[in-house]
C-alpha cells in the first residue's frame, strides 16, 4: 500500500459519494501518519500487508 494512492482513492471516492471507501482511506492515511518513525527527517510512503512501513527497498529494487 502507498499513501499517495490511498489519498487519491479517498478523494475520488469522496467525489462519487462513496463514504465507506472515504472512511477506510482516511483511517489508512491516519495510520501512515501515526507510524512514521521520524517525520522531521523522512516521510515513508509505503507499507506492507502487515501494515508496517517499508524502510528497506532492496527486495523491491530486484523487481525493477
Phi and psi restraints in degrees (range 20) as a CNS / XPLOR table:
assign (resid 1 and name C) (resid 2 and name N)
       (resid 2 and name CA) (resid 2 and name C) 1.0 -133.2 20.0 2
assign (resid 2 and name N) (resid 2 and name CA)
       (resid 2 and name C) (resid 3 and name N) 1.0 153.2 20.0 2
assign (resid 2 and name C) (resid 3 and name N)
       (resid 3 and name CA) (resid 3 and name C) 1.0 -70.4 20.0 2
assign (resid 3 and name N) (resid 3 and name CA)
       (resid 3 and name C) (resid 4 and name N) 1.0 -32.5 20.0 2
assign (resid 3 and name C) (resid 4 and name N)
       (resid 4 and name CA) (resid 4 and name C) 1.0 -69.0 20.0 2
assign (resid 4 and name N) (resid 4 and name CA)
       (resid 4 and name C) (resid 5 and name N) 1.0 -43.9 20.0 2
assign (resid 4 and name C) (resid 5 and name N)
       (resid 5 and name CA) (resid 5 and name C) 1.0 -63.8 20.0 2
assign (resid 5 and name N) (resid 5 and name CA)
       (resid 5 and name C) (resid 6 and name N) 1.0 -41.3 20.0 2
assign (resid 5 and name C) (resid 6 and name N)
       (resid 6 and name CA) (resid 6 and name C) 1.0 -62.4 20.0 2
assign (resid 6 and name N) (resid 6 and name CA)
       (resid 6 and name C) (resid 7 and name N) 1.0 -41.4 20.0 2
assign (resid 6 and name C) (resid 7 and name N)
       (resid 7 and name CA) (resid 7 and name C) 1.0 -64.8 20.0 2
assign (resid 7 and name N) (resid 7 and name CA)
       (resid 7 and name C) (resid 8 and name N) 1.0 -43.7 20.0 2
assign (resid 7 and name C) (resid 8 and name N)
       (resid 8 and name CA) (resid 8 and name C) 1.0 -66.4 20.0 2
assign (resid 8 and name N) (resid 8 and name CA)
       (resid 8 and name C) (resid 9 and name N) 1.0 -39.3 20.0 2
assign (resid 8 and name C) (resid 9 and name N)
       (resid 9 and name CA) (resid 9 and name C) 1.0 -62.7 20.0 2
assign (resid 9 and name N) (resid 9 and name CA)
       (resid 9 and name C) (resid 10 and name N) 1.0 -42.9 20.0 2
assign (resid 9 and name C) (resid 10 and name N)
       (resid 10 and name CA) (resid 10 and name C) 1.0 -62.0 20.0 2
assign (resid 10 and name N) (resid 10 and name CA)
       (resid 10 and name C) (resid 11 and name N) 1.0 -43.8 20.0 2
assign (resid 10 and name C) (resid 11 and name N)
       (resid 11 and name CA) (resid 11 and name C) 1.0 -66.1 20.0 2
assign (resid 11 and name N) (resid 11 and name CA)
       (resid 11 and name C) (resid 12 and name N) 1.0 -43.0 20.0 2
assign (resid 11 and name C) (resid 12 and name N)
       (resid 12 and name CA) (resid 12 and name C) 1.0 -64.0 20.0 2
assign (resid 12 and name N) (resid 12 and name CA)
       (resid 12 and name C) (resid 13 and name N) 1.0 -43.0 20.0 2
assign (resid 12 and name C) (resid 13 and name N)
       (resid 13 and name CA) (resid 13 and name C) 1.0 -63.5 20.0 2
assign (resid 13 and name N) (resid 13 and name CA)
       (resid 13 and name C) (resid 14 and name N) 1.0 -35.9 20.0 2
assign (resid 13 and name C) (resid 14 and name N)
       (resid 14 and name CA) (resid 14 and name C) 1.0 -62.2 20.0 2
assign (resid 14 and name N) (resid 14 and name CA)
       (resid 14 and name C) (resid 15 and name N) 1.0 -42.1 20.0 2
assign (resid 14 and name C) (resid 15 and name N)
       (resid 15 and name CA) (resid 15 and name C) 1.0 -67.8 20.0 2
assign (resid 15 and name N) (resid 15 and name CA)
       (resid 15 and name C) (resid 16 and name N) 1.0 -24.2 20.0 2
assign (resid 15 and name C) (resid 16 and name N)
       (resid 16 and name CA) (resid 16 and name C) 1.0 -94.7 20.0 2
assign (resid 16 and name N) (resid 16 and name CA)
       (resid 16 and name C) (resid 17 and name N) 1.0 -2.0 20.0 2
assign (resid 16 and name C) (resid 17 and name N)
       (resid 17 and name CA) (resid 17 and name C) 1.0 78.8 20.0 2
assign (resid 17 and name N) (resid 17 and name CA)
       (resid 17 and name C) (resid 18 and name N) 1.0 17.6 20.0 2
assign (resid 17 and name C) (resid 18 and name N)
       (resid 18 and name CA) (resid 18 and name C) 1.0 -88.5 20.0 2
assign (resid 18 and name N) (resid 18 and name CA)
       (resid 18 and name C) (resid 19 and name N) 1.0 83.7 20.0 2
assign (resid 18 and name C) (resid 19 and name N)
       (resid 19 and name CA) (resid 19 and name C) 1.0 -69.3 20.0 2
assign (resid 19 and name N) (resid 19 and name CA)
       (resid 19 and name C) (resid 20 and name N) 1.0 -24.7 20.0 2
assign (resid 19 and name C) (resid 20 and name N)
       (resid 20 and name CA) (resid 20 and name C) 1.0 -65.7 20.0 2
assign (resid 20 and name N) (resid 20 and name CA)
       (resid 20 and name C) (resid 21 and name N) 1.0 -45.0 20.0 2
assign (resid 20 and name C) (resid 21 and name N)
       (resid 21 and name CA) (resid 21 and name C) 1.0 -65.9 20.0 2
assign (resid 21 and name N) (resid 21 and name CA)
       (resid 21 and name C) (resid 22 and name N) 1.0 -39.7 20.0 2
assign (resid 21 and name C) (resid 22 and name N)
       (resid 22 and name CA) (resid 22 and name C) 1.0 -58.3 20.0 2
assign (resid 22 and name N) (resid 22 and name CA)
       (resid 22 and name C) (resid 23 and name N) 1.0 -44.4 20.0 2
assign (resid 22 and name C) (resid 23 and name N)
       (resid 23 and name CA) (resid 23 and name C) 1.0 -63.1 20.0 2
assign (resid 23 and name N) (resid 23 and name CA)
       (resid 23 and name C) (resid 24 and name N) 1.0 -44.0 20.0 2
assign (resid 23 and name C) (resid 24 and name N)
       (resid 24 and name CA) (resid 24 and name C) 1.0 -64.4 20.0 2
assign (resid 24 and name N) (resid 24 and name CA)
       (resid 24 and name C) (resid 25 and name N) 1.0 -42.9 20.0 2
assign (resid 24 and name C) (resid 25 and name N)
       (resid 25 and name CA) (resid 25 and name C) 1.0 -63.5 20.0 2
assign (resid 25 and name N) (resid 25 and name CA)
       (resid 25 and name C) (resid 26 and name N) 1.0 -41.3 20.0 2
assign (resid 25 and name C) (resid 26 and name N)
       (resid 26 and name CA) (resid 26 and name C) 1.0 -62.6 20.0 2
assign (resid 26 and name N) (resid 26 and name CA)
       (resid 26 and name C) (resid 27 and name N) 1.0 -41.4 20.0 2
assign (resid 26 and name C) (resid 27 and name N)
       (resid 27 and name CA) (resid 27 and name C) 1.0 -64.0 20.0 2
assign (resid 27 and name N) (resid 27 and name CA)
       (resid 27 and name C) (resid 28 and name N) 1.0 -39.2 20.0 2
assign (resid 27 and name C) (resid 28 and name N)
       (resid 28 and name CA) (resid 28 and name C) 1.0 -67.2 20.0 2
assign (resid 28 and name N) (resid 28 and name CA)
       (resid 28 and name C) (resid 29 and name N) 1.0 -41.1 20.0 2
assign (resid 28 and name C) (resid 29 and name N)
       (resid 29 and name CA) (resid 29 and name C) 1.0 -62.4 20.0 2
assign (resid 29 and name N) (resid 29 and name CA)
       (resid 29 and name C) (resid 30 and name N) 1.0 -41.0 20.0 2
assign (resid 29 and name C) (resid 30 and name N)
       (resid 30 and name CA) (resid 30 and name C) 1.0 -61.7 20.0 2
assign (resid 30 and name N) (resid 30 and name CA)
       (resid 30 and name C) (resid 31 and name N) 1.0 -43.0 20.0 2
assign (resid 30 and name C) (resid 31 and name N)
       (resid 31 and name CA) (resid 31 and name C) 1.0 -60.7 20.0 2
assign (resid 31 and name N) (resid 31 and name CA)
       (resid 31 and name C) (resid 32 and name N) 1.0 -46.4 20.0 2
assign (resid 31 and name C) (resid 32 and name N)
       (resid 32 and name CA) (resid 32 and name C) 1.0 -55.0 20.0 2
assign (resid 32 and name N) (resid 32 and name CA)
       (resid 32 and name C) (resid 33 and name N) 1.0 -45.6 20.0 2
assign (resid 32 and name C) (resid 33 and name N)
       (resid 33 and name CA) (resid 33 and name C) 1.0 -66.2 20.0 2
assign (resid 33 and name N) (resid 33 and name CA)
       (resid 33 and name C) (resid 34 and name N) 1.0 -40.0 20.0 2
assign (resid 33 and name C) (resid 34 and name N)
       (resid 34 and name CA) (resid 34 and name C) 1.0 -77.2 20.0 2
assign (resid 34 and name N) (resid 34 and name CA)
       (resid 34 and name C) (resid 35 and name N) 1.0 -18.6 20.0 2
assign (resid 34 and name C) (resid 35 and name N)
       (resid 35 and name CA) (resid 35 and name C) 1.0 -102.1 20.0 2
assign (resid 35 and name N) (resid 35 and name CA)
       (resid 35 and name C) (resid 36 and name N) 1.0 5.3 20.0 2
assign (resid 35 and name C) (resid 36 and name N)
       (resid 36 and name CA) (resid 36 and name C) 1.0 -66.4 20.0 2
assign (resid 36 and name N) (resid 36 and name CA)
       (resid 36 and name C) (resid 37 and name N) 1.0 126.7 20.0 2
assign (resid 36 and name C) (resid 37 and name N)
       (resid 37 and name CA) (resid 37 and name C) 1.0 -72.3 20.0 2
assign (resid 37 and name N) (resid 37 and name CA)
       (resid 37 and name C) (resid 38 and name N) 1.0 -32.1 20.0 2
assign (resid 37 and name C) (resid 38 and name N)
       (resid 38 and name CA) (resid 38 and name C) 1.0 -157.7 20.0 2
assign (resid 38 and name N) (resid 38 and name CA)
       (resid 38 and name C) (resid 39 and name N) 1.0 87.7 20.0 2
assign (resid 38 and name C) (resid 39 and name N)
       (resid 39 and name CA) (resid 39 and name C) 1.0 -65.2 20.0 2
assign (resid 39 and name N) (resid 39 and name CA)
       (resid 39 and name C) (resid 40 and name N) 1.0 -20.7 20.0 2
assign (resid 39 and name C) (resid 40 and name N)
       (resid 40 and name CA) (resid 40 and name C) 1.0 -72.4 20.0 2
assign (resid 40 and name N) (resid 40 and name CA)
       (resid 40 and name C) (resid 41 and name N) 1.0 -24.5 20.0 2
assign (resid 40 and name C) (resid 41 and name N)
       (resid 41 and name CA) (resid 41 and name C) 1.0 -116.3 20.0 2
assign (resid 41 and name N) (resid 41 and name CA)
       (resid 41 and name C) (resid 42 and name N) 1.0 -18.5 20.0 2
assign (resid 41 and name C) (resid 42 and name N)
       (resid 42 and name CA) (resid 42 and name C) 1.0 -161.9 20.0 2
assign (resid 42 and name N) (resid 42 and name CA)
       (resid 42 and name C) (resid 43 and name N) 1.0 145.4 20.0 2
assign (resid 42 and name C) (resid 43 and name N)
       (resid 43 and name CA) (resid 43 and name C) 1.0 -125.1 20.0 2
assign (resid 43 and name N) (resid 43 and name CA)
       (resid 43 and name C) (resid 44 and name N) 1.0 114.0 20.0 2
assign (resid 43 and name C) (resid 44 and name N)
       (resid 44 and name CA) (resid 44 and name C) 1.0 -87.3 20.0 2
assign (resid 44 and name N) (resid 44 and name CA)
       (resid 44 and name C) (resid 45 and name N) 1.0 133.3 20.0 2
assign (resid 44 and name C) (resid 45 and name N)
       (resid 45 and name CA) (resid 45 and name C) 1.0 -99.8 20.0 2
assign (resid 45 and name N) (resid 45 and name CA)
       (resid 45 and name C) (resid 46 and name N) 1.0 -15.0 20.0 2
assign (resid 45 and name C) (resid 46 and name N)
       (resid 46 and name CA) (resid 46 and name C) 1.0 -126.2 20.0 2
assign (resid 46 and name N) (resid 46 and name CA)
       (resid 46 and name C) (resid 47 and name N) 1.0 149.1 20.0 2
assign (resid 46 and name C) (resid 47 and name N)
       (resid 47 and name CA) (resid 47 and name C) 1.0 -134.1 20.0 2
assign (resid 47 and name N) (resid 47 and name CA)
       (resid 47 and name C) (resid 48 and name N) 1.0 157.3 20.0 2
assign (resid 47 and name C) (resid 48 and name N)
       (resid 48 and name CA) (resid 48 and name C) 1.0 -87.5 20.0 2
assign (resid 48 and name N) (resid 48 and name CA)
       (resid 48 and name C) (resid 49 and name N) 1.0 -175.4 20.0 2
assign (resid 48 and name C) (resid 49 and name N)
       (resid 49 and name CA) (resid 49 and name C) 1.0 -66.9 20.0 2
assign (resid 49 and name N) (resid 49 and name CA)
       (resid 49 and name C) (resid 50 and name N) 1.0 -18.6 20.0 2
assign (resid 49 and name C) (resid 50 and name N)
       (resid 50 and name CA) (resid 50 and name C) 1.0 -88.9 20.0 2
assign (resid 50 and name N) (resid 50 and name CA)
       (resid 50 and name C) (resid 51 and name N) 1.0 9.7 20.0 2
assign (resid 50 and name C) (resid 51 and name N)
       (resid 51 and name CA) (resid 51 and name C) 1.0 60.0 20.0 2
assign (resid 51 and name N) (resid 51 and name CA)
       (resid 51 and name C) (resid 52 and name N) 1.0 38.4 20.0 2
assign (resid 51 and name C) (resid 52 and name N)
       (resid 52 and name CA) (resid 52 and name C) 1.0 -111.0 20.0 2
assign (resid 52 and name N) (resid 52 and name CA)
       (resid 52 and name C) (resid 53 and name N) 1.0 139.3 20.0 2
assign (resid 52 and name C) (resid 53 and name N)
       (resid 53 and name CA) (resid 53 and name C) 1.0 -61.8 20.0 2
assign (resid 53 and name N) (resid 53 and name CA)
       (resid 53 and name C) (resid 54 and name N) 1.0 141.5 20.0 2
assign (resid 53 and name C) (resid 54 and name N)
       (resid 54 and name CA) (resid 54 and name C) 1.0 -88.9 20.0 2
assign (resid 54 and name N) (resid 54 and name CA)
       (resid 54 and name C) (resid 55 and name N) 1.0 113.9 20.0 2
assign (resid 54 and name C) (resid 55 and name N)
       (resid 55 and name CA) (resid 55 and name C) 1.0 -108.4 20.0 2
assign (resid 55 and name N) (resid 55 and name CA)
       (resid 55 and name C) (resid 56 and name N) 1.0 -18.6 20.0 2
assign (resid 55 and name C) (resid 56 and name N)
       (resid 56 and name CA) (resid 56 and name C) 1.0 -118.8 20.0 2
assign (resid 56 and name N) (resid 56 and name CA)
       (resid 56 and name C) (resid 57 and name N) 1.0 118.2 20.0 2
assign (resid 56 and name C) (resid 57 and name N)
       (resid 57 and name CA) (resid 57 and name C) 1.0 -103.3 20.0 2
assign (resid 57 and name N) (resid 57 and name CA)
       (resid 57 and name C) (resid 58 and name N) 1.0 14.4 20.0 2
assign (resid 57 and name C) (resid 58 and name N)
       (resid 58 and name CA) (resid 58 and name C) 1.0 -62.0 20.0 2
assign (resid 58 and name N) (resid 58 and name CA)
       (resid 58 and name C) (resid 59 and name N) 1.0 -36.2 20.0 2
assign (resid 58 and name C) (resid 59 and name N)
       (resid 59 and name CA) (resid 59 and name C) 1.0 -70.9 20.0 2
assign (resid 59 and name N) (resid 59 and name CA)
       (resid 59 and name C) (resid 60 and name N) 1.0 -40.4 20.0 2
assign (resid 59 and name C) (resid 60 and name N)
       (resid 60 and name CA) (resid 60 and name C) 1.0 -66.4 20.0 2
assign (resid 60 and name N) (resid 60 and name CA)
       (resid 60 and name C) (resid 61 and name N) 1.0 -33.5 20.0 2
assign (resid 60 and name C) (resid 61 and name N)
       (resid 61 and name CA) (resid 61 and name C) 1.0 -62.5 20.0 2
assign (resid 61 and name N) (resid 61 and name CA)
       (resid 61 and name C) (resid 62 and name N) 1.0 -32.2 20.0 2
assign (resid 61 and name C) (resid 62 and name N)
       (resid 62 and name CA) (resid 62 and name C) 1.0 -63.6 20.0 2
assign (resid 62 and name N) (resid 62 and name CA)
       (resid 62 and name C) (resid 63 and name N) 1.0 -34.5 20.0 2
assign (resid 62 and name C) (resid 63 and name N)
       (resid 63 and name CA) (resid 63 and name C) 1.0 -66.9 20.0 2
assign (resid 63 and name N) (resid 63 and name CA)
       (resid 63 and name C) (resid 64 and name N) 1.0 -36.9 20.0 2
